[in-house]
Amino acid sequence: MDKETHDKLFYIAEYEGRTGSGQILYLIRRCITEFEQVHGKTYLDEDLRY
């Protein structure tokens, strides 16, 4: 990730009371939720889970 994107992400994270890692996890979870709202619940084969 380029420095400007990184710095902006971490600025937003701090503003919202999260760590940088916490912000990334929040965004990933939000992405999954939005995907599942459109496409239905995502089920993974047990062999695919890490």
PDB file as gemmi writes it, atoms N, CA and C in Angstrom:
CRYST1    1.000    1.000    1.000  90.00  90.00  90.00 P 1                      
ATOM      1  N   MET A   1       0.857  -1.164   0.000  1.00  0.00           N  
ATOM      2  CA  MET A   1       0.000   0.000   0.000  1.00  0.00           C  
ATOM      3  C   MET A   1       0.905   1.229   0.000  1.00  0.00           C  
ATOM      4  N   ASP A   2       0.521   2.227  -0.763  1.00  0.00           N  
ATOM      5  CA  ASP A   2       1.333   3.443  -0.807  1.00  0.00           C  
ATOM      6  C   ASP A   2       1.203   4.230   0.498  1.00  0.00           C  
ATOM      7  N   LYS A   3       2.181   5.088   0.756  1.00  0.00           N  
ATOM      8  CA  LYS A   3       2.252   5.812   2.024  1.00  0.00           C  
ATOM      9  C   LYS A   3       1.033   6.697   2.269  1.00  0.00           C  
ATOM     10  N   GLU A   4       0.555   7.387   1.237  1.00  0.00           N  
ATOM     11  CA  GLU A   4      -0.592   8.282   1.418  1.00  0.00           C  
ATOM     12  C   GLU A   4      -1.833   7.492   1.847  1.00  0.00           C  
ATOM     13  N   THR A   5      -2.096   6.369   1.195  1.00  0.00           N  
ATOM     14  CA  THR A   5      -3.240   5.533   1.554  1.00  0.00           C  
ATOM     15  C   THR A   5      -3.080   5.009   2.974  1.00  0.00           C  
ATOM     16  N   HIS A   6      -1.900   4.537   3.297  1.00  0.00           N  
ATOM     17  CA  HIS A   6      -1.612   4.037   4.646  1.00  0.00           C  
ATOM     18  C   HIS A   6      -1.873   5.114   5.690  1.00  0.00           C  
ATOM     19  N   ASP A   7      -1.322   6.292   5.461  1.00  0.00           N  
ATOM     20  CA  ASP A   7      -1.464   7.377   6.437  1.00  0.00           C  
ATOM     21  C   ASP A   7      -2.917   7.800   6.610  1.00  0.00           C  
ATOM     22  N   LYS A   8      -3.657   7.849   5.518  1.00  0.00           N  
ATOM     23  CA  LYS A   8      -5.073   8.221   5.613  1.00  0.00           C  
ATOM     24  C   LYS A   8      -5.875   7.158   6.353  1.00  0.00           C  
ATOM     25  N   LEU A   9      -5.592   5.895   6.063  1.00  0.00           N  
ATOM     26  CA  LEU A   9      -6.282   4.800   6.746  1.00  0.00           C  
ATOM     27  C   LEU A   9      -6.037   4.865   8.248  1.00  0.00           C  
ATOM     28  N   PHE A  10      -4.791   5.063   8.639  1.00  0.00           N  
ATOM     29  CA  PHE A  10      -4.465   5.107  10.052  1.00  0.00           C  
ATOM     30  C   PHE A  10      -4.991   6.376  10.724  1.00  0.00           C  
ATOM     31  N   TYR A  11      -5.096   7.458   9.980  1.00  0.00           N  
ATOM     32  CA  TYR A  11      -5.721   8.675  10.502  1.00  0.00           C  
ATOM     33  C   TYR A  11      -7.188   8.410  10.826  1.00  0.00           C  
ATOM     34  N   ILE A  12      -7.894   7.784   9.879  1.00  0.00           N  
ATOM     35  CA  ILE A  12      -9.304   7.458  10.087  1.00  0.00           C  
ATOM     36  C   ILE A  12      -9.457   6.490  11.259  1.00  0.00           C  
ATOM     37  N   ALA A  13      -8.576   5.499  11.329  1.00  0.00           N  
ATOM     38  CA  ALA A  13      -8.622   4.533  12.430  1.00  0.00           C  
ATOM     39  C   ALA A  13      -8.514   5.246  13.765  1.00  0.00           C  
ATOM     40  N   GLU A  14      -7.551   6.140  13.883  1.00  0.00           N  
ATOM     41  CA  GLU A  14      -7.379   6.871  15.145  1.00  0.00           C  
ATOM     42  C   GLU A  14      -8.600   7.732  15.443  1.00  0.00           C  
ATOM     43  N   TYR A  15      -9.134   8.389  14.436  1.00  0.00           N  
ATOM     44  CA  TYR A  15     -10.322   9.224  14.601  1.00  0.00           C  
ATOM     45  C   TYR A  15     -11.494   8.400  15.129  1.00  0.00           C  
ATOM     46  N   GLU A  16     -11.630   7.159  14.635  1.00  0.00           N  
ATOM     47  CA  GLU A  16     -12.735   6.292  15.035  1.00  0.00           C  
ATOM     48  C   GLU A  16     -12.415   5.440  16.253  1.00  0.00           C  
ATOM     49  N   GLY A  17     -11.246   5.661  16.861  1.00  0.00           N  
ATOM     50  CA  GLY A  17     -10.902   4.974  18.097  1.00  0.00           C  
ATOM     51  C   GLY A  17     -10.422   3.547  17.898  1.00  0.00           C  
ATOM     52  N   ARG A  18      -9.848   3.268  16.747  1.00  0.00           N  
ATOM     53  CA  ARG A  18      -9.337   1.929  16.468  1.00  0.00           C  
ATOM     54  C   ARG A  18      -7.840   2.002  16.201  1.00  0.00           C  
ATOM     55  N   THR A  19      -7.196   0.870  16.326  1.00  0.00           N  
ATOM     56  CA  THR A  19      -5.825   0.748  15.850  1.00  0.00           C  
ATOM     57  C   THR A  19      -5.873   0.590  14.341  1.00  0.00           C  
ATOM     58  N   GLY A  20      -4.734   0.688  13.697  1.00  0.00           N  
ATOM     59  CA  GLY A  20      -4.686   0.458  12.259  1.00  0.00           C  
ATOM     60  C   GLY A  20      -5.148  -0.944  11.916  1.00  0.00           C  
ATOM     61  N   SER A  21      -4.665  -1.920  12.677  1.00  0.00           N  
ATOM     62  CA  SER A  21      -5.075  -3.318  12.446  1.00  0.00           C  
ATOM     63  C   SER A  21      -6.565  -3.494  12.708  1.00  0.00           C  
ATOM     64  N   GLY A  22      -7.056  -2.857  13.748  1.00  0.00           N  
ATOM     65  CA  GLY A  22      -8.483  -2.931  14.060  1.00  0.00           C  
ATOM     66  C   GLY A  22      -9.331  -2.330  12.955  1.00  0.00           C  
ATOM     67  N   GLN A  23      -8.845  -1.252  12.358  1.00  0.00           N  
ATOM     68  CA  GLN A  23      -9.574  -0.623  11.250  1.00  0.00           C  
ATOM     69  C   GLN A  23      -9.618  -1.550  10.049  1.00  0.00           C  
ATOM     70  N   ILE A  24      -8.504  -2.191   9.745  1.00  0.00           N  
ATOM     71  CA  ILE A  24      -8.462  -3.124   8.621  1.00  0.00           C  
ATOM     72  C   ILE A  24      -9.433  -4.279   8.852  1.00  0.00           C  
ATOM     73  N   LEU A  25      -9.433  -4.840  10.061  1.00  0.00           N  
ATOM     74  CA  LEU A  25     -10.351  -5.928  10.383  1.00  0.00           C  
ATOM     75  C   LEU A  25     -11.805  -5.462  10.284  1.00  0.00           C  
ATOM     76  N   TYR A  26     -12.088  -4.264  10.772  1.00  0.00           N  
ATOM     77  CA  TYR A  26     -13.436  -3.686  10.672  1.00  0.00           C  
ATOM     78  C   TYR A  26     -13.870  -3.600   9.205  1.00  0.00           C  
ATOM     79  N   LEU A  27     -12.981  -3.112   8.345  1.00  0.00           N  
ATOM     80  CA  LEU A  27     -13.317  -2.960   6.935  1.00  0.00           C  
ATOM     81  C   LEU A  27     -13.513  -4.304   6.250  1.00  0.00           C  
ATOM     82  N   ILE A  28     -12.706  -5.287   6.600  1.00  0.00           N  
ATOM     83  CA  ILE A  28     -12.880  -6.622   6.027  1.00  0.00           C  
ATOM     84  C   ILE A  28     -14.228  -7.201   6.434  1.00  0.00           C  
ATOM     85  N   ARG A  29     -14.572  -7.079   7.707  1.00  0.00           N  
ATOM     86  CA  ARG A  29     -15.864  -7.604   8.181  1.00  0.00           C  
ATOM     87  C   ARG A  29     -17.028  -6.892   7.512  1.00  0.00           C  
ATOM     88  N   ARG A  30     -16.894  -5.578   7.331  1.00  0.00           N  
ATOM     89  CA  ARG A  30     -17.946  -4.811   6.664  1.00  0.00           C  
ATOM     90  C   ARG A  30     -18.101  -5.266   5.209  1.00  0.00           C  
ATOM     91  N   CYS A  31     -16.986  -5.524   4.556  1.00  0.00           N  
ATOM     92  CA  CYS A  31     -17.005  -6.015   3.176  1.00  0.00           C  
ATOM     93  C   CYS A  31     -17.736  -7.352   3.091  1.00  0.00           C  
ATOM     94  N   ILE A  32     -17.449  -8.255   4.009  1.00  0.00           N  
ATOM     95  CA  ILE A  32     -18.098  -9.570   4.026  1.00  0.00           C  
ATOM     96  C   ILE A  32     -19.597  -9.418   4.253  1.00  0.00           C  
ATOM     97  N   THR A  33     -19.974  -8.575   5.199  1.00  0.00           N  
ATOM     98  CA  THR A  33     -21.388  -8.344   5.494  1.00  0.00           C  
ATOM     99  C   THR A  33     -22.118  -7.804   4.273  1.00  0.00           C  
ATOM    100  N   GLU A  34     -21.528  -6.819   3.609  1.00  0.00           N  
ATOM    101  CA  GLU A  34     -22.154  -6.232   2.423  1.00  0.00           C  
ATOM    102  C   GLU A  34     -22.266  -7.259   1.298  1.00  0.00           C  
ATOM    103  N   PHE A  35     -21.243  -8.078   1.113  1.00  0.00           N  
ATOM    104  CA  PHE A  35     -21.276  -9.123   0.092  1.00  0.00           C  
ATOM    105  C   PHE A  35     -22.406 -10.102   0.376  1.00  0.00           C  
ATOM    106  N   GLU A  36     -22.513 -10.529   1.639  1.00  0.00           N  
ATOM    107  CA  GLU A  36     -23.529 -11.522   2.002  1.00  0.00           C  
ATOM    108  C   GLU A  36     -24.934 -10.946   1.936  1.00  0.00           C  
ATOM    109  N   GLN A  37     -25.096  -9.650   2.130  1.00  0.00           N  
ATOM    110  CA  GLN A  37     -26.411  -9.039   1.989  1.00  0.00           C  
ATOM    111  C   GLN A  37     -26.897  -9.121   0.542  1.00  0.00           C  
ATOM    112  N   VAL A  38     -25.979  -9.053  -0.400  1.00  0.00           N  
ATOM    113  CA  VAL A  38     -26.325  -9.106  -1.820  1.00  0.00           C  
ATOM    114  C   VAL A  38     -26.407 -10.549  -2.320  1.00  0.00           C  
ATOM    115  N   HIS A  39     -25.439 -11.390  -1.902  1.00  0.00           N  
ATOM    116  CA  HIS A  39     -25.280 -12.714  -2.491  1.00  0.00           C  
ATOM    117  C   HIS A  39     -25.701 -13.867  -1.577  1.00  0.00           C  
ATOM    118  N   GLY A  40     -26.101 -13.564  -0.371  1.00  0.00           N  
ATOM    119  CA  GLY A  40     -26.464 -14.612   0.575  1.00  0.00           C  
ATOM    120  C   GLY A  40     -25.264 -15.050   1.405  1.00  0.00           C  
ATOM    121  N   LYS A  41     -25.566 -15.779   2.455  1.00  0.00           N  
ATOM    122  CA  LYS A  41     -24.535 -16.232   3.385  1.00  0.00           C  
ATOM    123  C   LYS A  41     -23.469 -17.030   2.660  1.00  0.00           C  
ATOM    124  N   THR A  42     -22.234 -16.795   3.042  1.00  0.00           N  
ATOM    125  CA  THR A  42     -21.102 -17.503   2.464  1.00  0.00           C  
ATOM    126  C   THR A  42     -20.785 -18.712   3.322  1.00  0.00           C  
ATOM    127  N   TYR A  43     -20.818 -19.877   2.715  1.00  0.00           N  
ATOM    128  CA  TYR A  43     -20.473 -21.111   3.418  1.00  0.00           C  
ATOM    129  C   TYR A  43     -19.207 -21.663   2.787  1.00  0.00           C  
ATOM    130  N   LEU A  44     -18.270 -22.028   3.628  1.00  0.00           N  
ATOM    131  CA  LEU A  44     -17.006 -22.566   3.135  1.00  0.00           C  
ATOM    132  C   LEU A  44     -16.902 -24.037   3.436  1.00  0.00           C  
ATOM    133  N   ASP A  45     -16.332 -24.763   2.515  1.00  0.00           N  
ATOM    134  CA  ASP A  45     -16.007 -26.161   2.734  1.00  0.00           C  
ATOM    135  C   ASP A  45     -14.981 -26.223   3.863  1.00  0.00           C  
ATOM    136  N   GLU A  46     -15.127 -27.108   4.800  1.00  0.00           N  
ATOM    137  CA  GLU A  46     -14.209 -27.211   5.936  1.00  0.00           C  
ATOM    138  C   GLU A  46     -12.764 -27.322   5.471  1.00  0.00           C  
ATOM    139  N   ASP A  47     -12.518 -27.955   4.344  1.00  0.00           N  
ATOM    140  CA  ASP A  47     -11.152 -28.121   3.850  1.00  0.00           C  
ATOM    141  C   ASP A  47     -10.543 -26.801   3.400  1.00  0.00           C  
ATOM    142  N   LEU A  48     -11.363 -25.792   3.141  1.00  0.00           N  
ATOM    143  CA  LEU A  48     -10.867 -24.510   2.661  1.00  0.00           C  
ATOM    144  C   LEU A  48     -10.521 -23.553   3.800  1.00  0.00           C  
ATOM    145  N   ARG A  49     -10.908 -23.873   5.008  1.00  0.00           N  
ATOM    146  CA  ARG A  49     -10.648 -22.982   6.144  1.00  0.00           C  
ATOM    147  C   ARG A  49      -9.222 -23.172   6.634  1.00  0.00           C  
ATOM    148  N   TYR A  50      -8.627 -22.041   6.959  1.00  0.00           N  
ATOM    149  CA  TYR A  50      -7.231 -22.073   7.407  1.00  0.00           C  
ATOM    150  C   TYR A  50      -7.134 -21.784   8.875  1.00  0.00           C  
TER     151      TYR A  50                                                      
END                                                                             
